[in-house]
Amino acid sequence: MNEEQFDCPGCGAQFAFDPEGGTLTCPYCGFSKTIPRSEEDIQELDFRAHLDAAESEADTRETVAVKCPACGAESTFEANVTSEACPFCGTSIVVSGSSKKVLKPASLLPFKITREEGRRLFREWIAGLWFAPSRLKKDAYRKDRLQGVYIPYWTYDADATSFYRGERGEDYWDTETYTTTENGKTVTKTRRVRRTRWYPASGWVFNRFNDVLILASRSLPRKYTERLEPWDLENLVAYADDYLSGFRAESYQVGLAEGFEEAQGVMEPAIRSSVRRDIGGDHQRIHSVRTRYEDVTFKHLLLPVWISAYLFKQKTYRFLVNGRTGEVQGERPWSWVKILLLVLFILAVVSGGVVLYTQVSG
């Protein structure tokens, strides 16, 4: 039996196990949750249909997004602008967007880092790069390179009930006899060894997830956007067009249902960790886990990022600045000439040291 304490989503009181009904029941408001007794009790719900229905009921808006032919990013341009560089890759594009209906963002984090602060942080980061091409620093200092863009994200809340099967390993000590050679003679000795007994285990765990953050853009390198975290989501404000004045906003490219599939991947390590705690013992083996997701809710939000894109030898490198914290992450080119010169210098120093050592030793 799982020993965690669960709060009732109806009134916030703690659930209590009802032996008669086999459910978790709130003693105050009567809300109940079925406890799975086997894998068959974990029903695979059609969350795509559930989220599609939720999406159809959400607020939408008509928007004109300009799609970059090079990187595929879809972003808004300021009024009366007919051509400009793509903020994601630097490619020059002509404004010829098409209108489409998209979910209206529910909230956003306004820019806190100014353009000048972002430019300073960006320059400090560039200046600290070892073995970067000299041309990189010159291009990075151009004032028109840094663009403020609101990046689309999804957040998901969900209750996850998981049934598992596995094994619990419990260690014990045993005495074994072995032979060895001492002073040319074979001798028999004993030693203490640790062994593990394995027992079958099965049961269920419950996890509640809040604000699982999923990037809804395909235009930025994911590993760098993840390094921009954490975001102060507790300071989200209600969406208003005013916040976008002077900035770009990218349209989401990862759909609502697809985003929830990614969110399940984010939730999985926490679920498996709960399973291991529930199995207990000294070691755990997990053979299968089936999860039922309930009370799934979502938010569409925008997060602020300063972006600079630099084209070097036909390859685009993107540099990102968290518009709230100033955290800088990005791709970077390497100057193989500088690296080669360093290697040659090291070889010269080593060769000189060897020659000097030989002369002294001789």
Secondary structure, 3 states (H helix, E strand, C coil): CCCCCCECCCCCCECEEECCCCEEECCCCCCEEECCCCHHHCCCCCHHHHHHHHHHHCCEEEEEEEECCCCCCEECCCCCCCEEECCCCCCEEECCCEEEEEECCCEECCCCCCHHHHHHHHHHHHHCCCCCCHHHHHHHCCHHHCEEEEEEEEEEEEEEEEEEEEEEEEEEEEEEEEEEEECCEEEEEEEEEEEEEEEEEEEEEEEEEEEEEEECCCCCCHHHHHHCCCCCHHHCEECCHHHHCCCEEECCCCCHHHHHHHHHHHHHHHHHHHHHHHHCCCEEEEEEEEEEEEEEEEEEEEEEEEEEEEEECCEEEEEEEECCCCCEEECCCCCHHHHHHHHHHHHHHHHHHHHHHHHHHC
